[in-house]
Amino acid sequence: MLSMLISPEIKELIQNRQFLDLKEILMDWTPTDIADLILTLSEDERVLLFRLLPKELAADVFEYLDYDTQIELIRSMSHEKISELLNEMSPDDRTALFEEMPPNVVKQMLNYLSFEERKIAQQLLGYPENSVGRLMTPDYIAIKDYWTVQDTLDYIRKYGQDKETLNILFVIDDFGRLIDDIRIREILLASPETKIIELMDGNFVSLSVTDDQEYAIELFKKYDRVALPVTDSTGILVGIVTVDDVLDIAEEETTEDIHKIAAVQVLEEPYPNTSIFQMIKKRAGWLSILFISEMFTATAMGYFEHEIARAVVLALFVPLIISSGGNSGSQASTLIIRSLALNEISLKDWFYVFRREILTGLSLGIILAIIGFLRISLWQFTGHVYGEHWFLIGITVASALIGVVCWGTLMGSMLPLLLKKLGFDPATSSAPFVATLVDVTGIIIYFSIASIILRGTLL
């Protein structure tokens, strides 16, 4: 990136105290590049560089920094500078900052805001956590249906400078209720005398302040919008949500699901910023649960101790059997969890999933069974490893693979749907958790099949 390439030059300017030259260079940079540069500097250099920025640019740069860096900079500022920064920030990004702070600190930060900005901040913070209300911004352009295109353009020139986006204009009635939205290109291509009502089609999509943020992600993906209006329970337009905020939420949700699938509690901070103690705390719980669950595998093997004692060769294939079942279950679990997240399937599709996974599991089991039987045959022909009953052993292993893989596939696909039905996060049925459950049942299936096929010979 540009900031990375010029970073040594910037550091030299800082060390030589050439602040005027430094400020002149930074004025040509984008806020994201300046934010990247700040993250490469030491704490003292960060503070020094940030203080050089004009307040509007400083607010833009601040919004692209991570929470820890933001707090670090706030601590270095005077009360006056904090007030300028917070008042200049966009309401949605300011709300995101406040959400990370302890309540007593938020209360102090609110005192730095002007009356108008404090009112907006308190309104946004008053909505439920993870709701669209926390995500929206009141900085938008609202127009009336009886205006002309010329009236609209004049209004945009007068009030549009500080708005979040001008790509979409929102049409409201005299009571503030949303009645349509119009793309700016339609305004620009229409003649100045055209009435806004002539450009309207009444076909618009909106969010409610109480909608879950994940629902907002779905609408943005479905309708390919850069901004969506947000209304209250009476249909009055109260704000908009822009795609950049939704992308941030989508990244957080995906990260959370990936952590859960890996049987790790969600990290509140980036990996490099998470302490060793926190890392152990986040991973030890699930790892302990999985370890205790694996003890049931040993219990199941103990139950078949007599069979193992009589036919020790059966123990050689235990890792092969249980790993195949665990792997197939992990595959199915991951696929179903992701499909649920993308709304490709729902709970009502459970029988469709059940039917597909039976056929899939059976087919995969047969494939592995053939490979397993060929492996036993090859070892027998080259070294006579398995004795005179090698054929029955091969049939036992092949049959167990079909049963265990089919069972693992079914369990991996049905468990996420069951958890969703019970109101839990499907990602909780993580791949390691499914694999552990299948291990126990795999032992039972394997030795049950062995006792049937090998009875009267090895058993």
HELIX and SHEET records of a PDB file:
HELIX    1   1 LEU A    2  GLN A   15  1                                  14    
HELIX    2   2 PHE A   19  LEU A   26  1                                   8    
HELIX    3   3 PRO A   31  THR A   40  1                                  10    
HELIX    4   4 GLU A   43  LEU A   52  1                                  10    
HELIX    5   5 LYS A   55  GLU A   63  1                                   9    
HELIX    6   6 TYR A   67  SER A   76  1                                  10    
HELIX    7   7 HIS A   79  GLU A   88  1                                  10    
HELIX    8   8 PRO A   91  GLU A  100  1                                  10    
HELIX    9   9 PRO A  103  LEU A  110  1                                   8    
HELIX   10  10 PHE A  115  LEU A  125  1                                  11    
HELIX   11  11 VAL A  132  LEU A  135  1                                   4    
HELIX   12  12 VAL A  149  TYR A  159  1                                  11    
HELIX   13  13 ILE A  184  LEU A  189  1                                   6    
HELIX   14  14 ILE A  196  LEU A  199  1                                   4    
HELIX   15  15 GLN A  213  TYR A  223  1                                  11    
HELIX   16  16 VAL A  243  ILE A  261  1                                  19    
HELIX   17  17 TYR A  271  ASN A  273  5                                   3    
HELIX   18  18 ILE A  276  TYR A  303  1                                  28    
HELIX   19  19 GLU A  305  ARG A  310  1                                   6    
HELIX   20  20 VAL A  312  PHE A  317  5                                   6    
HELIX   21  21 VAL A  318  ALA A  341  1                                  24    
HELIX   22  22 LEU A  347  ASP A  349  5                                   3    
HELIX   23  23 TRP A  350  GLY A  383  1                                  34    
HELIX   24  24 TRP A  390  LYS A  421  1                                  32    
HELIX   25  25 PRO A  426  THR A  428  5                                   3    
HELIX   26  26 ALA A  431  ILE A  453  1                                  23    
SHEET    1   A 3 ALA A 142  LYS A 144  0                                        
SHEET    2   A 3 ILE A 168  ILE A 172  1                                        
SHEET    3   A 3 LEU A 178  ARG A 183 -1                                        
SHEET    1   B 3 LEU A 207  SER A 208  0                                        
SHEET    2   B 3 ALA A 227  THR A 231  1                                        
SHEET    3   B 3 LEU A 237  THR A 242 -1                                        
END                                                                             
